[in-house]
Amino acid sequence: MKFIEKVEDIFNISSRGCVIVPGIPYSFEPKIGSGVKIQFHNPSGSIITTTIEGLEIVNRGKPMNHAPFSVDKTTKKSEIELGAKIYLINDE
């Protein structure tokens, strides 16, 4: 497993599901996208395994260093805690 980032915020978008911010750093290697398995290691100790559904485009008026992403729609916002560590499960 390879550490990606910590969760700073979570948005629930009805047509997309949960969107995780800040997301995947653009400099992250290997490059990852839709269908990749990840885990959230919550501060409470629970672990959530899911997949990335898609990368999101966010226009904040300034360049971003990360790509926010949405997760499988079966993963609920209430399952992911702020501060959760995100790990790439298979970094082949």
Phi, psi and omega in degrees: 000147181232129180294134178257301188187169172260147178286125176258330179200158180224130177243141175254111180251122189307321182273348185242335186094210181280130175247128185259132180236138013280337178105210184265125177300138179300333181276358184296134175237136002283160177295134181228158180203210184304141176088354182281137180276135178226166174230143171255122175258100184288150177304332180286348179107345179285153180237129179246124177254131182205186177235155175282127178271324181184159175269143185253150175256122180238125179255103180257005181084359177216153180299144178248152178261359184227158174249106174303152181220156175258152180248169178314136185295347177281346177276123183265148179305322182294343180277338185256128182260148173299138182089357178298141177272135181257130179236140170282124184287313183238107184257041179291000000 
